[in-house]
Amino acid sequence: MFHLLVMLILLLAIPGTARELSPSDMETVLDARRTALGYLRTQNVDLAALEIERLEKALDSTPHDGLAATARAALETGDLEGATRALNTLGDALASERQARGTLLLADCVQAFTQTYAALDVYRTSLPDLADGAIAQSVATAAERSRAMLLLCDGEAPPNLKSDPGFRRLVEGAAASLALVQQATARRDQGLLFRLLIELRSFEQLLLFRYG
């Protein structure tokens, strides 16, 4: 009897085969996650709950379904920060899965742009001394690298999105502002640089919230 009980415990401990997300499933999950995060930011709990429910269904029987359940449980107790953390953790886990499988999407490029842009965004809260040539060059280089990554993402966008007016406004607006950053550093115009960095932060955040 003891040996039979041990065998039963071992069998129950063996995990079932997890379902892999297809590219279309992944897009559905990313859309639901982005939308849920948007509702959480505006504290629209009811609509956030609907999107998390959609997320749970799309992630059913995948390795990530527990994170969706965690987000729902947090939301049900009024813990919006906890729900947000769970969804952010889910985003990181999904990105790692896509990288491991070699199935990168536009969302991965947008996140790479955000990471690249971070080197420029630091000057928004700590304005650089553009009179120092080396510092001015560092700012210009950060802007150039950010613009190159942004244009790469634009090139990788699917055709239907590439022609979308909302996407075009964000990409073209950010690209133009990044080009102006290089002009501001060349002219040592700290006031212009500050205004551009405020504007660019909005562009970067909108790209991340809508497509990351």
N, C-alpha and C positions, 0 to 999 in steps of 0.2 A: 504493500500500500504506500509506504514511504517513497519508494522509487517511482511509483506512478504519479504521486503528487509532485515530485521534483520535475518529472518530465512535463507535466501540465504547466507548471510555473515557467519552465524554460520556453515552452511553445508560446505561451502568452507573452513572453518578453521579447519574442522575435518580431520586429516591426514589419508592418505590411509594406508592400511596394508603393512608394509615394508617386503620385501623378506629376508628370512634368508639364509645365505651362507651355503651350504652343505660342508662337509669335503673336497671334491674334488674341489669345487669352492674356498674354503679358500686357498688350496694349489696353485691354479692358481693365486689368488690375491697376495699371498706372493711372488711367483716367479716373477710376473710382478713388484711388488714394489721393490724387491731386485735388479732386473736388471735395473730398471729405476734409482735407487739411484747410481748404479755403473756407469751408463752413465753420470749422473749429476756430479759425482766426477771427471770424466775425461773430462767434458765439451763437451760431444758429444750430442749436443742438438737434432739433428734429430732422433737419435736412442732412446733417452730418451722420446721424444714425442710419438714415436710409442709404447713404453711400457706403457706410461701413458694412451694412447688411449685404449690399451688392458685392462688396469686396470679399466678404466671407464666402459667399456662394461661388465666386470665381476662383477662390483659393482652396475650396473644399478638397480634402485628400492630398494636398500638396505639403511640402515641408514647412510652408509659411502660414498655414491656417491658424496656428496657435497665436501668432502675432495679431491677426485680425480679431480673434476672440478676445485677446487682451485689450485691444483698443475698444471693443464694444463694452466689455465689462467696466473699463475705466469710465467710459461715457455714461453708462447707466448709473454710476455713483456720483456723477457730476464732476469727475476729475478730468477736465478738458486737457490739462497739461499732460496727464498720464496717457490719455488717448493720443495726443500729438506725439509723445515720445515713442509710443508703440508703432505709430505709422511711419515715423522717421527711421526707426530701427528696421521696419519692414522694407523701406526704400533702399537702405544699405544692403540688406540681405538679397533683395532682388537684383541689385546692381552687381553684387558679387557672383550671383548665379549666372547672370548674362555674360559676365566676363569669363567665367570658367567654361561656359559652353560656346563662347565665341560668337554670340548672337547679340552684338551691341546695337542699340537703338539710338534715335535722336536724343532721348532722355540722358543717355550716357555722355553724349557730346556736350549737352547743355550743362551737365554737372561738371564736366571737365573745364568748360568755360568759366563756371563759377569759381572753381579752384584756382584757375589761372588768374582770374580777375582779382582774387583776394590780395595778390601782391600789389595791385594798384589801389585797392580800396582802403588800405591802411593809411594812405595819405589824406583820406577824407576826415578822419578824426584827429590826425596829427599832421597838420600842413607842413610840407617840406620847405626848406630854404632854397628856393630856386636860384638864388645868387651863387650858390655852390654848384659849380659845373658838374661835378660827379653826381651829386644828388639829382640835379635836373635830368641828367642822362639816365639815371636809374628809373625815374618816373616815366620818361619817354619810352624806355625799353619795355617797362611793364605794360604801358598802353599798347605798344606795337604787338607784343605777344598776345595780349587779350584780343586785339582786333583780328589777328591771324586765326586764333581759335574760334572766334565768333563766325568768321567767314567760312571756316571749315564746317561748322555746324550748319550754316546756311546751305552749303554744298551737299551735305548729307541728308537734308530734309526731304521727305517724300514729296512728289510733285504736287499733290493736292494741298499740302501745307505750305510749300514754297510760294505758291501763288495766293495764299490766304492774306487778305489785307491786314489783319491784326498782327500776324507773324511778320509781315514785311515791315510794318511800322516799327516794331520793336528792333528787328535786326538792323534795318537801315538807320534808324535813329541812334542806336548804340554805336554802330560803326562810324557814323559821322562824328559823334561826340568823342570817340576814341581818337579819331584823326585830329580833332581840335585840341585834345590834350597835348599832343606832340607840338602843336603850334604854340600853345600856352607856355610850355616849358622853354621853347626856343626864344620866346619873347619875355621870359621871366615874369609872366603875368599870374601872380598868385591868386588874385581875385577871380579871374576867369577859370583857373584850374579848380578852385573850390566849387564854383557853380557847376562846372562840368561833372565833377565827382558826385555831387548830390544828384544830378540828373542821371548819371550812369548807374548809380545804386538802384534807382527806380527801375531802369531798363533791365538790369541784371536780375533783380528780384522777380519782376514780372515774367521774364523768360523762364526762371526756375520754377515759379509757381504754376505756370501754364503748360510748360513742356518738359520740365525736369523730372 
